[in-house]
Amino acid sequence: MALMSIIAIQNLDPDIWRGFKVPGLQDITGDAKKSPRWVPDRQTAIDYILTSCGEMSLVYSDPLILRHMIRSWTNRRFPIWADLYNTTLYKYNPIWNKDGTITEERDLSENEDETTTGNVTTGKTTVDDEDTTGEVDSSGTTDADIKGNVTSFDTNAYSPNDQQIQDIDTTSHAEHAGTRDLTRTENGSEDSSGSRDRDRTEKEKTVRIEQGNIGVTTTQQMIKEQRESVMFSLYDVIMQDFKHEFCVMVY
């Protein structure tokens, strides 16, 4: 079969693009999904392929085979296209080479436990010994006048009978001895205990934002690099992929 161009095969079977797709909103990652600045268009990509490769001969001339190959090629290259598409949605200042936030957090915790226990015992013992001894001597003289009276049988009156005068000497001696033991004991006990618990927590958070040009690269150089980034086109990438995959590159 003779070689045919993509435009000729599309005229025979417009359905050859059935399995072709480009990244869309569902393929956006990160915050850019909320408000993307652009979304690739499938028909625009097809038209660009036809414009750039329309007159070039294809490796496959059978429309059914080409439809299958385009679907297979799309599935293989699609993850790369999706990642490249997300790189076009990044938001940044092109003349800054430093844009970051530094967050420092410090957690200080202190715990103090103190327990005191005391036991004081006091005792005092006193022993007293006492010995007692003594002697008592006494002496004296006693004069005694002893008279006797009698009565006669014929009268009731007494008449002196006899009289005795005596001197009586008395002497006495007494001794005594004794011992006294006295033991006195005093005991005392005092218990004391206490505890103290103190917790202290301190949190410190510092947020520092650093942005701008720190001088590593000049602003002019960064502007030049931004111009090169702007020239990037996902449609160009898809078209070049198609050309290298399906077009005959020998003229």
C-alpha positions in Angstrom: 0.0 0.0 0.0 1.3 3.5 -0.9 2.2 5.9 1.9 -0.5 8.4 2.8 -0.5 11.6 4.8 -2.5 12.2 7.9 -4.9 14.5 6.1 -5.6 11.9 3.4 -6.3 9.2 6.0 -8.5 11.5 8.0 -10.5 12.2 4.9 -11.1 8.4 4.6 -11.8 7.9 8.3 -12.4 11.0 10.5 -12.7 8.6 13.5 -9.0 7.9 13.6 -8.7 10.4 16.6 -11.2 8.5 18.8 -8.6 7.5 21.3 -6.7 10.8 21.4 -7.0 13.1 24.5 -5.2 16.0 26.1 -4.9 16.9 29.8 -7.8 18.7 31.3 -9.1 20.1 34.6 -9.2 16.6 36.2 -5.5 16.3 35.7 -4.5 19.5 37.5 -2.8 19.0 40.9 -2.3 21.5 43.7 -3.9 24.9 44.3 -4.0 25.7 40.6 -7.1 23.5 40.2 -9.2 26.3 41.8 -8.5 28.8 39.0 -6.3 27.5 36.2 -5.3 30.2 33.8 -5.8 27.9 30.8 -6.9 24.4 29.8 -5.6 22.5 26.8 -8.2 22.0 24.0 -8.3 18.6 22.2 -9.4 20.0 18.9 -6.7 22.6 18.9 -4.1 19.9 19.4 -5.5 17.9 16.4 -5.6 21.0 14.2 -2.0 21.8 15.1 -0.9 18.2 14.2 -2.7 18.5 10.9 -1.1 21.9 10.2 2.4 20.9 11.0 2.4 17.2 9.7 -0.5 17.2 7.3 1.6 16.7 4.1 4.0 14.2 5.7 3.6 10.5 4.9 2.7 8.2 7.8 4.1 4.9 8.8 0.6 3.4 8.9 -1.7 3.8 5.9 -4.6 1.7 7.2 -7.1 3.9 9.1 -8.1 1.1 11.5 -4.5 0.4 12.4 -3.7 4.1 12.7 -6.7 4.6 15.0 -5.4 1.8 17.3 -1.9 3.1 17.2 -3.0 6.7 18.1 -4.9 5.4 21.1 -1.9 3.4 22.3 0.5 6.3 21.8 -1.8 8.6 23.7 -2.1 6.3 26.7 1.7 6.0 26.8 2.5 9.7 26.5 -0.5 11.2 28.4 1.1 11.1 32.0 4.1 13.1 30.6 1.7 15.7 29.0 -0.2 16.0 32.2 2.9 16.8 34.2 4.1 19.3 31.7 0.8 20.9 31.7 0.9 21.4 35.5 4.3 23.1 35.2 2.6 25.9 33.2 0.2 26.6 36.1 2.8 27.4 38.8 2.3 30.8 40.4 5.5 32.7 41.2 7.3 36.0 40.9 9.7 35.6 37.9 12.2 38.0 39.3 12.4 36.4 42.7 14.9 33.6 43.4 13.8 33.3 47.0 10.2 32.8 48.1 9.7 30.8 51.2 8.3 30.8 54.7 10.3 29.5 57.6 8.4 28.4 60.6 10.2 27.7 63.9 8.3 26.1 66.8 9.8 25.6 70.2 8.1 23.6 72.9 9.4 24.0 76.4 8.0 21.7 79.1 9.1 21.6 82.7 7.9 19.3 85.5 9.0 19.5 89.0 8.0 16.9 91.7 9.1 17.3 95.2 8.2 15.0 98.1 9.5 15.5 101.7 9.1 13.0 104.5 10.4 13.5 108.0 10.3 11.6 111.2 11.6 13.1 114.4 11.8 11.0 117.6 12.9 12.4 120.9 13.6 10.6 124.1 14.9 11.4 127.6 15.5 9.1 130.4 16.4 10.3 133.9 17.5 8.0 136.7 17.6 9.2 140.3 19.1 7.1 143.1 18.6 8.1 146.7 19.9 6.4 149.8 18.7 7.4 153.2 20.2 6.4 156.6 19.9 7.9 160.1 20.2 7.3 163.9 18.1 8.6 166.8 19.5 8.6 170.4 17.4 9.7 173.4 18.1 9.6 177.2 16.4 11.0 180.3 15.8 10.7 184.0 12.4 10.3 185.7 11.8 11.0 189.4 9.0 8.8 190.9 7.4 9.4 194.3 5.5 6.3 195.3 3.2 6.5 198.4 1.1 3.6 199.8 -2.1 4.1 201.8 -4.0 1.4 203.8 -7.3 1.3 205.6 -8.2 -0.3 209.0 -10.9 -2.7 209.4 -12.9 -0.3 211.5 -12.8 2.7 209.2 -13.0 3.5 205.6 -10.4 6.2 205.7 -6.9 5.8 204.2 -3.8 6.3 206.2 -0.3 6.5 204.8 1.4 3.3 204.9 4.8 3.8 203.1 6.5 6.1 200.6 9.2 5.5 198.0 11.1 8.0 196.0 12.9 6.5 192.9 15.0 8.0 190.2 14.6 6.2 186.8 17.1 6.7 184.0 15.8 5.9 180.4 17.9 5.6 177.3 16.7 4.8 173.7 18.6 4.3 170.4 16.9 4.0 166.9 18.5 3.5 163.4 16.8 3.7 160.0 18.0 3.1 156.4 16.3 3.4 153.0 16.9 3.4 149.2 14.7 5.0 146.6 15.2 4.4 142.8 13.3 6.8 140.5 13.4 6.3 136.7 11.6 8.8 134.5 11.4 8.3 130.7 10.0 10.8 128.3 9.4 9.8 124.6 8.2 12.0 121.8 7.6 11.4 118.0 6.8 13.8 115.2 6.0 12.9 111.6 5.9 15.4 108.8 5.4 14.9 105.1 4.7 17.1 102.1 4.7 17.2 98.3 4.8 19.8 95.6 4.1 19.3 91.9 4.6 22.0 89.3 4.1 21.9 85.6 5.1 24.6 83.2 4.6 24.6 79.5 5.7 27.3 77.1 5.2 27.3 73.3 6.9 29.6 70.9 6.2 29.9 67.2 8.1 32.1 64.8 7.1 32.6 61.2 9.6 34.3 58.9 8.8 35.1 55.3 11.8 35.5 53.0 11.1 36.7 49.5 13.0 38.6 46.7 16.2 38.5 44.9 19.1 37.5 47.1 21.7 38.4 44.5 22.7 35.0 43.3 21.2 35.7 39.9 20.6 39.2 38.4 17.1 40.4 37.6 18.0 40.6 33.9 19.1 37.0 33.8 15.8 35.9 35.5 13.8 37.9 33.0 15.6 36.2 30.2 14.9 32.8 31.7 11.2 33.7 32.1 10.9 34.6 28.4 12.2 31.1 27.6 9.6 29.6 29.9 6.9 31.6 28.3 7.8 30.2 24.9 7.0 26.7 26.0 3.9 25.2 24.4 2.3 21.9 25.3 0.8 21.9 21.8 4.3 21.9 20.4 5.3 19.0 22.6 2.2 16.9 21.5 2.8 17.7 17.8 6.5 16.8 18.0 5.6 13.5 19.7 3.2 12.7 16.9 5.7 13.5 14.2 8.4 11.3 15.7 5.9 8.5 16.3 4.0 8.3 13.0 5.6 10.4 10.3 8.2 9.2 7.9 11.2 11.5 8.5 13.0 10.7 5.2 12.1 12.9 2.3 
